[in-house]
Amino acid sequence: METVHGHPDEPGFTLRTEGPHDGELVARVTGTLDSAHGPEFQAALVAALRGTPERLVVDLSEVTFFGSAGVTALVWVSEHPEAAGKRVRVVATSRIVTGPLEMTGLLLRLDVSGMPAESVPPADPTGPAVPPD
């Protein structure tokens, strides 16, 4: 298990890794993911990605703030060259995380599980913005 912290002088995030077990490494994230912590979060995710043989699970169920830096980091790690041949799955159990993922369309692009019912993406995301007359 490895623990990574954001800036020591600011409230931030903690990332603890568990595994790998059965090809899967779990990265449990707690705290705040805002613009001050984006580079550290990206670096911690890439380190976790390097440590998994098949699948990285990013558990965000204990995140208290999820800003654009968190969204960017998830996209970045899922498209990182070291992700080739590996899967990245996100566990998001609150609207704190699923709201920004939904607004950016990432609920449809990323493998997200654990979502509250109100966060399930629409069946046809390309449908009209305004219902037809």
C-alpha positions in Angstrom: 0.0 0.0 0.0 1.3 3.4 -1.0 0.0 6.8 0.2 0.4 10.0 -1.7 -0.6 13.4 -0.4 -1.2 16.7 -2.0 0.5 19.9 -0.8 1.4 19.6 2.9 0.4 23.2 3.6 -3.1 23.0 1.9 -6.0 20.7 2.4 -5.8 18.3 -0.4 -6.2 14.7 -1.2 -4.8 11.3 -0.1 -4.4 8.4 -2.5 -3.8 5.0 -1.1 -3.2 2.0 -3.3 -4.2 -1.6 -2.5 -3.0 -4.5 -4.5 -2.5 -5.6 -7.1 -4.8 -8.5 -6.5 -6.1 -10.6 -9.5 -4.7 -8.1 -11.9 -6.4 -5.1 -10.3 -4.9 -2.2 -8.3 -7.3 0.0 -6.3 -6.4 3.6 -5.8 -8.6 5.0 -3.0 -8.8 8.8 -3.1 -10.1 11.0 -0.2 -10.3 14.8 0.1 -10.2 17.6 -2.3 -9.3 17.4 -6.0 -9.0 21.0 -7.2 -6.7 23.0 -9.5 -4.0 23.2 -6.7 -3.7 19.4 -6.7 -4.1 18.5 -10.4 -0.4 17.8 -11.2 0.1 15.7 -8.0 -3.1 13.8 -8.7 -2.1 13.1 -12.3 1.4 11.9 -11.1 -0.2 9.7 -8.4 -2.6 8.1 -11.0 0.2 7.4 -13.4 2.3 5.8 -10.7 -0.7 3.6 -9.8 -1.3 2.8 -13.5 2.3 1.6 -13.7 1.7 -0.7 -10.7 -1.2 -2.5 -12.1 -0.9 -5.4 -14.6 -4.5 -5.2 -16.0 -6.9 -2.8 -14.4 -6.7 0.4 -12.3 -9.7 1.1 -10.2 -9.9 4.8 -9.1 -12.3 4.9 -6.1 -13.5 8.4 -5.6 -16.3 7.6 -3.1 -14.5 9.6 -0.3 -13.8 12.7 -2.4 -15.3 15.9 -0.9 -14.6 18.2 -3.8 -14.1 17.3 -7.5 -13.2 20.1 -9.8 -11.9 20.4 -13.3 -8.4 19.1 -12.2 -10.0 15.8 -11.2 -11.9 15.5 -14.4 -8.8 16.3 -16.4 -6.7 13.8 -14.5 -9.2 11.0 -15.2 -9.2 11.7 -18.9 -5.4 12.1 -19.0 -4.7 8.8 -17.2 -7.3 6.9 -19.3 -5.5 8.1 -22.5 -2.0 7.9 -21.1 0.4 5.7 -23.3 0.9 3.5 -20.3 -2.8 2.7 -20.2 -2.4 0.7 -23.5 -3.7 -2.8 -22.8 -5.0 -1.8 -19.4 -8.5 -0.8 -18.2 -9.2 2.2 -16.0 -12.5 2.0 -14.0 -13.8 4.8 -11.8 -16.0 4.3 -8.7 -18.1 7.4 -8.1 -20.9 7.1 -5.5 -21.9 10.7 -5.1 -23.0 13.7 -7.1 -19.9 15.5 -6.0 -18.1 13.4 -8.6 -20.8 12.2 -11.0 -22.1 15.8 -11.5 -18.9 17.0 -13.2 -18.5 13.7 -15.1 -22.0 14.0 -16.4 -21.6 17.7 -17.4 -18.5 16.9 -19.4 -19.9 13.8 -21.0 -17.4 11.5 -19.3 -20.0 9.2 -17.9 -20.4 7.9 -21.4 -16.6 7.8 -22.1 -15.2 6.3 -18.9 -16.0 3.0 -17.2 -17.9 4.4 -14.2 -19.6 2.3 -11.5 -21.3 2.8 -8.2 -23.3 5.8 -9.5 -26.4 7.1 -7.7 -29.6 6.6 -9.8 -29.9 10.2 -10.7 -26.4 10.1 -12.3 -27.1 7.4 -14.9 -26.5 8.9 -18.3 -29.5 9.2 -20.8 -30.0 6.3 -23.2 -29.5 8.6 -26.2 -27.0 11.4 -25.5 -27.2 12.7 -29.1 -30.9 13.3 -28.9 -32.4 16.8 -29.3 -31.8 19.4 -26.6 -35.4 20.5 -26.9 -38.2 18.1 -27.4 -39.8 18.3 -30.9 -43.2 19.9 -31.2 
